């Protein structure tokens, strides 16, 4: 069970593994700027035009927002998984410490024996 949970956590964390813009270094910012520039060019906008400039601005804002939102979601997911793990551990501890009482009634004649546990 624990291995499955850890696998799911790792997969989700790696799926949204981009760094927020505020945490990027110079080289990373330059690479992102080129990527955004290319997105706008791929849309058919000519570099140097007001439309291309507007596209770059909108794409940059979208990138900043998306990366921030993804970081928050990853943090919230991590917190939820930590809480779920604690709840699961508490549940197991309660089950292991719970006393189980059983009563047994032996068979009489051809009847059947019964055992009841609670």
C-alpha positions as CSV (number, residue, x, y, z in Angstrom):
1,X,0.0,0.0,0.0
2,X,2.7,2.4,1.0
3,X,4.6,1.7,-2.3
4,X,1.5,2.5,-4.3
5,X,1.0,5.8,-2.5
6,X,4.6,6.8,-2.9
7,X,4.4,5.9,-6.6
8,X,1.3,8.1,-7.1
9,X,2.9,11.0,-5.2
10,X,6.1,10.8,-7.3
11,X,4.2,10.7,-10.6
12,X,2.0,13.7,-9.7
13,X,5.0,15.7,-8.4
14,X,7.0,15.0,-11.5
15,X,4.1,15.8,-13.8
16,X,4.0,19.5,-12.7
17,X,7.7,19.8,-12.1
18,X,8.3,23.3,-13.5
19,X,10.0,25.9,-11.4
20,X,8.1,29.2,-10.6
21,X,9.4,32.1,-12.6
22,X,10.5,33.9,-9.4
23,X,12.9,31.0,-8.7
24,X,14.5,30.9,-12.1
25,X,18.0,31.9,-12.8
26,X,19.2,34.1,-15.7
27,X,19.7,31.2,-18.2
28,X,16.4,29.7,-17.4
29,X,14.6,33.1,-17.9
30,X,16.3,33.5,-21.2
31,X,15.2,30.0,-22.3
32,X,11.7,30.7,-21.3
33,X,11.7,34.1,-23.1
34,X,12.8,32.3,-26.3
35,X,10.1,29.7,-25.8
36,X,7.4,32.5,-25.4
37,X,8.8,34.3,-28.4
38,X,8.5,31.2,-30.5
39,X,4.9,30.5,-29.4
40,X,3.9,34.0,-30.7
41,X,5.8,33.5,-33.9
42,X,4.2,30.1,-34.3
43,X,0.8,31.8,-34.1
44,X,1.7,33.7,-37.2
45,X,2.5,37.0,-35.5
46,X,5.5,38.9,-37.0
47,X,8.3,39.8,-34.6
48,X,8.4,43.6,-33.9
49,X,4.7,44.2,-34.4
50,X,2.4,45.4,-31.7
51,X,0.4,42.2,-31.9
52,X,3.6,40.1,-31.3
53,X,4.6,42.3,-28.4
54,X,1.1,41.9,-26.9
55,X,1.3,38.2,-27.4
56,X,4.6,38.0,-25.6
57,X,3.2,39.9,-22.7
58,X,0.0,37.8,-22.4
59,X,2.0,34.5,-22.7
60,X,4.5,35.7,-20.1
61,X,1.7,36.5,-17.7
62,X,0.0,33.2,-18.3
63,X,3.2,31.4,-17.7
64,X,3.8,33.2,-14.4
65,X,0.2,32.5,-13.2
66,X,0.3,28.9,-14.3
67,X,3.6,28.2,-12.6
68,X,2.5,29.8,-9.4
69,X,-0.8,28.0,-9.4
70,X,1.0,24.6,-10.0
71,X,3.4,25.3,-7.2
72,X,0.4,25.9,-4.8
73,X,-1.3,22.8,-6.0
74,X,1.8,20.7,-5.5
75,X,2.1,22.1,-2.0
76,X,-1.5,21.4,-1.2
77,X,-1.3,17.9,-2.6
78,X,1.8,17.2,-0.5
79,X,0.0,18.5,2.6
80,X,-3.1,16.4,1.9
81,X,-1.0,13.3,1.3
82,X,0.9,13.9,4.6
83,X,-2.4,14.2,6.4
84,X,-3.8,11.1,4.7
85,X,-0.7,9.2,5.8
86,X,-1.1,10.3,9.4
87,X,-4.8,9.4,9.4
88,X,-3.9,5.9,7.9
89,X,-1.2,5.3,10.5
90,X,-3.6,6.4,13.3
91,X,-6.2,4.0,12.0
92,X,-3.8,1.1,11.9
93,X,-2.6,1.9,15.4
94,X,-6.2,1.9,16.7
95,X,-7.0,-1.4,15.0
96,X,-3.9,-3.0,16.4
97,X,-4.5,-1.8,20.0
98,X,-8.2,-2.8,19.9
99,X,-9.1,-5.8,22.0
100,X,-11.0,-8.5,20.2
101,X,-13.4,-10.6,22.2
102,X,-14.6,-13.9,20.9
103,X,-17.2,-16.3,22.3
104,X,-17.5,-19.9,21.2
105,X,-20.5,-22.2,21.4
106,X,-19.6,-25.8,20.8
107,X,-21.7,-28.0,18.6
108,X,-24.5,-30.0,20.3
109,X,-25.4,-33.2,18.6
110,X,-25.4,-32.7,14.8
111,X,-25.5,-28.9,15.1
112,X,-22.7,-26.6,14.2
113,X,-20.3,-24.7,16.4
114,X,-20.5,-20.9,16.3
115,X,-17.8,-18.4,17.1
116,X,-18.6,-14.7,17.4
117,X,-15.9,-12.0,17.6
118,X,-16.4,-8.3,18.2
